[in-house]
Amino acid sequence: MIASRMPDSIKHQQAIELPSRENELKIALGAEREFALWSAALGHPENVKHQLNLYLRSPQLDSFSLPNEATPLLLRLRTELPAASLLSAAGNLIERVISAPDLETACAYFSSASPSLPVFIFTLKQGLTQENGYFRSLELEADMDSRQTARILRGDLTALGSTPPGDFLREKRLEVCEFMGQLINTRCCFRRANGELWELDLSHFPKRTDCELEVETPNPDQALAEIRRLADQLGTPIRAQNKTKLQRFLESLI
């Protein structure tokens, strides 16, 4: 996500919330085959995450947050499940929550879910710059309980309340949203000798699957040099990933 101009509100947020800045190198690797090769080469993962990403958009968006169609503002709910086999059932539950006749019924679906879903995290991300796969973004997050999650999935962004993303959206008078769809992602996290965390993702988009490596780092050149060395050993081509998961998700819907 590349913003052509940084709004004053974002500058203010950055000044007071340094942890909301994300600097991340993204490398496109291929698909299932490359995911298996790189997973084996990187060794035992520190953590494996099975993520359900739920993408939203606000029909109220204007030029402040949508510089052009290629750089949408990210609005996302995400939860993590203990096993990939549970993701499909979770996705079906989300569809029931959205189509429920009223909010109370929607919340009851969450309460009756077995196994119960973990906390959902709402993320708002505003791209600032992107160059050769190195993304600089504003990222604001907040944990949501099941009732807040149901309200948001059913279009009510005011459920965010006085959270960092809620404050951002309220300032811009963005109060409603639409559910766009869901993405299943398997993330293997590998801790490197220098302390960096490498996140290897296998993402299941509508009609396609891809693999990418993400490294949150202030020194992308150093990380890229190490990635290139490993790619040479494996004989797998790499390229800078210049599109976010949301952009690839939107393309997969076409």
C-alpha positions in Angstrom: 0.0 0.0 0.0 1.5 3.3 -1.1 0.0 6.6 0.0 0.7 9.6 -2.3 0.4 11.9 0.7 0.6 11.5 4.4 -2.4 13.0 6.1 -1.8 15.3 9.1 -3.8 12.8 11.3 -1.3 10.1 10.5 1.7 12.3 11.2 0.1 13.0 14.6 -0.6 9.3 15.3 3.0 8.4 14.4 4.3 11.1 16.7 2.5 9.7 19.8 2.4 6.0 18.9 5.7 4.8 17.6 4.8 1.1 18.0 2.1 1.6 15.3 4.8 2.0 12.7 5.6 -1.2 10.7 8.7 -1.5 8.5 8.6 -4.8 6.7 10.4 -6.5 3.8 8.2 -8.8 1.7 9.6 -11.3 -0.7 7.5 -13.3 -3.2 8.6 -17.0 -3.3 6.1 -18.9 -5.3 3.4 -21.3 -3.9 3.2 -24.7 -2.1 6.4 -26.1 -3.4 8.5 -23.1 -2.3 6.7 -23.0 1.0 7.8 -26.6 1.7 11.4 -26.0 0.5 11.9 -22.9 2.6 10.2 -24.4 5.6 12.6 -27.3 5.6 15.6 -25.1 5.0 14.8 -22.7 7.8 14.5 -25.5 10.3 12.1 -25.9 13.3 9.7 -22.9 13.5 9.4 -21.0 16.7 5.7 -20.9 16.1 3.1 -21.9 13.5 0.0 -19.8 13.2 -3.3 -20.7 11.4 -4.9 -17.4 10.6 -8.4 -16.5 9.4 -8.3 -13.0 7.9 -11.6 -11.2 7.3 -11.4 -8.2 5.0 -13.7 -5.2 5.3 -14.2 -2.0 3.4 -16.0 1.2 4.2 -18.3 2.6 1.4 -17.7 6.0 3.0 -14.0 6.1 2.0 -12.8 9.3 0.4 -9.5 10.6 -1.0 -7.8 10.8 2.5 -7.6 7.1 2.8 -7.9 5.8 -0.8 -5.4 7.7 -2.9 -6.2 5.3 -5.8 -7.7 1.9 -6.4 -4.4 0.2 -6.1 -3.7 1.3 -2.5 -6.8 0.6 -0.4 -6.9 1.3 3.4 -6.7 -2.1 5.1 -9.6 -2.9 7.5 -9.2 -6.5 8.8 -10.4 -8.8 11.6 -8.0 -11.7 12.3 -8.1 -14.7 14.6 -5.7 -17.6 15.0 -6.8 -21.3 15.5 -4.7 -24.1 16.9 -5.1 -26.3 13.8 -5.6 -25.7 10.1 -8.4 -28.2 10.1 -10.5 -25.8 12.2 -10.3 -22.9 9.7 -13.0 -24.0 7.4 -15.5 -24.4 10.2 -14.6 -21.0 11.5 -15.1 -19.5 8.1 -18.6 -21.0 7.9 -19.4 -19.6 11.4 -18.4 -16.1 10.2 -20.9 -16.4 7.3 -23.6 -17.4 9.8 -22.8 -14.4 12.0 -23.0 -12.0 9.0 -26.3 -13.4 7.7 -28.0 -13.7 11.1 -31.4 -11.9 11.4 -30.3 -9.8 14.3 -27.3 -9.0 16.5 -28.4 -11.1 19.4 -28.6 -14.2 17.1 -25.2 -13.4 15.7 -23.7 -13.2 19.1 -25.4 -16.5 20.1 -23.6 -18.2 17.2 -20.3 -17.1 18.6 -21.3 -18.3 22.1 -22.3 -21.7 20.8 -19.2 -22.2 18.6 -17.2 -25.4 19.4 -14.4 -25.0 19.8 -14.8 -21.4 20.8 -12.9 -18.9 18.7 -10.0 -17.0 20.2 -10.1 -13.2 20.4 -10.3 -11.4 17.1 -7.8 -8.6 16.4 -9.0 -5.6 14.4 -6.3 -4.0 12.3 -6.3 -0.7 10.4 -3.3 -0.3 8.2 -2.4 2.8 6.1 0.4 2.4 3.6 3.0 5.2 3.6 5.7 4.1 1.2 6.8 0.9 -0.7 10.0 0.4 -2.5 11.4 -2.9 -3.8 9.2 -4.9 -1.4 10.0 -2.8 1.7 6.8 -1.4 3.1 6.4 1.4 5.6 3.0 1.6 7.1 0.9 3.0 9.9 -0.7 0.1 11.8 -3.3 0.4 14.6 -4.7 -2.7 16.3 -7.2 -3.5 19.1 -8.5 -6.8 20.6 -12.3 -7.4 20.0 -14.7 -9.5 22.1 -17.3 -11.6 20.3 -20.0 -8.9 20.5 -17.7 -6.3 19.0 -16.6 -8.7 16.3 -20.2 -9.5 15.4 -21.1 -5.8 15.2 -18.1 -5.1 13.0 -18.8 -8.0 10.7 -22.4 -6.8 10.3 -21.2 -3.3 9.3 -20.8 -1.3 12.5 -17.4 0.3 12.9 -18.5 2.3 16.0 -18.1 -1.0 17.9 -14.3 -0.2 18.0 -15.0 2.5 20.6 -12.1 4.4 22.0 -9.4 2.2 20.6 -6.5 3.5 18.4 -8.2 2.3 15.2 -11.6 3.4 16.5 -10.3 6.9 17.2 -8.7 7.1 13.7 -11.9 6.1 12.0 -14.1 8.3 14.1 -12.0 11.3 13.3 -12.7 10.6 9.6 -16.4 9.9 10.3 -16.1 6.4 9.0 -18.8 4.4 10.8 -19.9 1.6 8.5 -18.2 -1.2 6.6 -19.0 -4.1 4.3 -17.6 -7.6 4.5 -15.5 -8.4 1.4 -14.4 -12.0 2.1 -11.9 -14.2 3.9 -8.4 -15.4 3.5 -6.8 -18.5 5.2 -3.1 -18.1 5.9 -0.6 -20.5 7.4 2.4 -18.7 9.0 5.6 -20.4 10.1 7.8 -18.1 12.3 11.5 -18.6 12.4 13.9 -16.8 14.8 17.2 -16.0 13.1 20.6 -15.8 14.8 20.5 -12.0 14.7 17.2 -12.0 16.5 15.1 -11.2 13.4 11.8 -13.0 13.0 11.2 -14.4 9.5 7.5 -15.2 8.8 6.9 -17.6 6.0 3.3 -17.4 4.7 1.2 -19.7 2.6 -1.9 -17.8 1.7 -5.1 -19.3 0.2 -6.8 -16.7 -1.9 -10.0 -17.3 -3.9 -8.8 -19.3 -6.9 -5.1 -19.2 -6.1 -2.4 -19.8 -3.5 0.9 -18.0 -3.0 3.9 -18.0 -0.7 5.9 -15.0 0.7 8.5 -14.3 3.3 8.0 -11.3 5.6 10.8 -9.8 7.7 10.1 -6.8 10.0 13.4 -5.1 10.0 15.0 -1.6 10.0 17.8 -3.0 7.8 16.2 -4.5 4.6 19.5 -4.6 2.7 21.0 -6.9 5.3 18.0 -9.2 5.4 17.7 -9.3 1.6 21.4 -10.4 1.3 20.7 -13.3 3.6 17.5 -14.2 1.8 19.4 -14.2 -1.5 22.1 -16.5 -0.2 19.4 -19.0 0.9 17.5 -18.7 -2.3 20.8 -19.5 -4.2 21.3 -22.6 -2.1 17.7 -23.8 -2.7 17.7 -22.9 -6.4 14.5 -21.0 -6.1 13.9 -17.6 -7.7 12.8 -14.7 -5.5 11.4 -11.2 -6.3 10.3 -8.2 -4.3 6.7 -8.5 -3.3 5.2 -5.1 -4.4 1.6 -5.9 -3.4 0.0 -6.4 -0.1 -2.2 -9.4 0.8 -5.2 -7.2 0.5 -4.3 -6.1 -3.0 -3.7 -9.7 -4.0 -7.0 -10.7 -2.4 -8.9 -8.1 -4.4 -7.2 -9.2 -7.6 -8.2 -12.8 -6.9 -11.9 -11.8 -6.8 -11.8 -10.6 -10.4 
